[in-house]
Structure formats: C-alpha cells, structure tokens
Amino acid sequence: MTGPHDYASDEQRLYATWLDRGTKLGFAVLVATFLVYVLTLLPAHVPVADLPRYWGMPVAEYVAATGAPTGWGWVRYVAEGDYLNFVGIGILALITIACYAIVLPAFLRKGDRVYAAIIAAEIVVLAVAAAGLVGGGH
C-alpha cells in the first residue's frame, strides 16, 4: 500500500518537516505569550481589563487612544505582555521564508537552477513585503 509520502520529493518532505516544526513552535509561543498577557505576568501596554473600551474602535482611533505602535513599531514594546504576543505571530509569518531558505540548497545541489531561482525570488519578495518596503508599509 502506498501513502502520500511515497509521492513527495525529498525537497517537499524537507519543506513539510520544517513547516510542521515552525508552525508548532509558533503556536506554542502564541499560547505561552497569551497566557503571559492574560495572567498579567508582565505589564501590558493596554491592560486586559481596558480592552472592552477599545474593541469597537476603528484602527486609527485605537492607535490614537492607546498610543499603540504601527508596523514594526511593536518590536520596541516586546517586553510588554500584549506585544510579546507578536513574537508568535512573527514566527508564523516568517515560516515560509525559513522553509524556502532551508530547501534552496537542496535544489542548488541537484543543479535545478530554475526551481532555485524561483525559490530565491520568493524569498526576496516575501522579505521585502515583510519589511514593509513596498505598498506604503506601516
């Protein structure tokens, strides 16, 4: 009997393995940092008890009312309970780039320059987008 793994290439299995590990890590970090926030183990920029006051606000009003950072500004506040949550989100957001970077050498070793070029281009495009360098980033 054959299974789905019998049809996957070594590169696909490598990508899937790291994608699985990365998503599990990201999820674990999200759960842990959420607990840090709701259990108030660290001070928060916006305390949990104050959230209902802001829930219905449009983003611009929320940012003005709370002094919340935009774009990559959250990095300055990573020691605060509510912004610590962004670390898990960042891990999840960067997993695809990491997986591509992990499989790129495998395609280069095989001499598969077309796939290697596509992967390298994907890494560049995703990194540029993540950095907010195009599209009027925040």
C-alpha positions in Angstrom: 0.0 0.0 0.0 1.3 3.4 -0.9 0.8 6.6 1.1 1.1 10.3 0.4 4.8 10.3 1.4 5.6 8.0 -1.4 4.9 10.7 -4.0 6.6 13.6 -2.3 10.1 14.6 -3.3 12.9 14.9 -0.8 12.6 18.7 -1.1 8.9 18.5 -0.4 9.4 16.4 2.7 12.2 18.7 3.9 9.9 21.7 3.4 7.0 20.0 5.1 9.1 18.9 8.1 10.3 22.4 8.8 6.9 23.9 8.1 5.4 21.5 10.7 8.1 22.3 13.2 7.8 26.0 12.6 4.0 26.1 12.9 4.1 24.1 16.1 6.7 26.4 17.6 4.8 29.5 16.5 1.6 28.1 18.0 3.3 27.2 21.3 4.8 30.7 21.5 1.4 32.2 20.8 -0.2 30.2 23.6 2.6 30.9 26.1 2.7 34.6 25.4 -1.1 34.9 25.5 -1.0 33.3 29.0 1.7 35.8 30.0 -0.7 38.6 28.9 -4.0 37.4 30.4 -2.3 36.3 33.6 -0.6 39.7 33.7 2.8 38.2 34.3 4.3 41.2 32.5 2.9 44.8 32.4 0.9 45.5 29.3 0.7 48.5 27.0 -3.1 48.0 27.0 -4.2 46.1 30.1 -6.6 43.2 29.5 -9.2 44.9 31.7 -9.2 48.0 29.4 -9.7 46.1 26.2 -13.5 46.3 26.1 -13.2 50.1 26.0 -11.3 49.9 22.7 -12.9 46.8 20.9 -15.4 48.8 18.7 -12.9 51.4 17.6 -11.6 51.7 14.1 -7.8 51.1 14.0 -6.9 54.8 13.6 -8.9 55.7 16.7 -7.5 52.7 18.7 -3.9 53.8 17.8 -4.6 57.4 18.8 -6.3 56.4 22.1 -3.8 53.8 23.2 -0.6 55.1 21.7 -0.2 51.7 20.0 2.7 51.4 17.6 2.1 50.6 13.9 4.1 48.5 11.5 7.3 47.1 13.0 7.0 49.6 15.9 5.8 46.8 18.1 9.3 45.5 18.4 10.1 48.3 20.9 7.3 47.0 23.2 8.2 43.3 23.0 8.8 43.3 26.8 5.2 44.3 27.4 2.7 41.4 27.8 0.4 42.4 24.9 3.2 43.0 22.4 5.0 39.9 23.4 2.2 38.0 21.6 3.5 39.4 18.3 6.6 37.2 18.6 4.5 34.1 17.9 2.8 35.9 15.0 6.2 36.9 13.7 7.3 33.3 13.8 4.3 32.1 11.9 4.7 34.9 9.4 8.3 34.1 8.7 8.0 30.3 8.4 7.5 30.3 4.7 10.7 32.3 4.2 12.6 30.0 6.5 11.3 26.9 4.8 12.3 28.3 1.4 15.8 29.1 2.7 16.1 25.6 4.0 15.2 23.9 0.7 17.1 26.3 -1.5 20.5 24.5 -1.0 18.9 21.1 -1.9 17.8 22.5 -5.3 21.2 24.0 -5.8 22.9 20.7 -5.0 20.7 19.0 -7.6 21.6 21.6 -10.2 17.9 22.6 -10.5 18.6 26.2 -11.3 15.0 27.0 -12.3 13.5 26.0 -9.0 16.4 27.5 -7.1 15.8 30.8 -8.9 12.1 30.7 -8.2 12.7 30.0 -4.5 15.3 32.8 -4.3 12.9 35.2 -5.9 10.1 34.1 -3.4 12.5 34.7 -0.5 13.3 38.2 -1.8 9.7 39.1 -2.5 8.4 37.8 0.9 11.3 39.5 2.8 10.6 42.9 1.0 6.9 42.6 1.7 7.5 41.6 5.4 9.8 44.6 5.8 7.1 46.9 4.5 9.3 48.3 1.8 6.5 48.3 -0.9 2.9 49.1 -0.9 3.0 52.0 1.5 4.1 49.9 4.5 3.2 50.9 8.0 
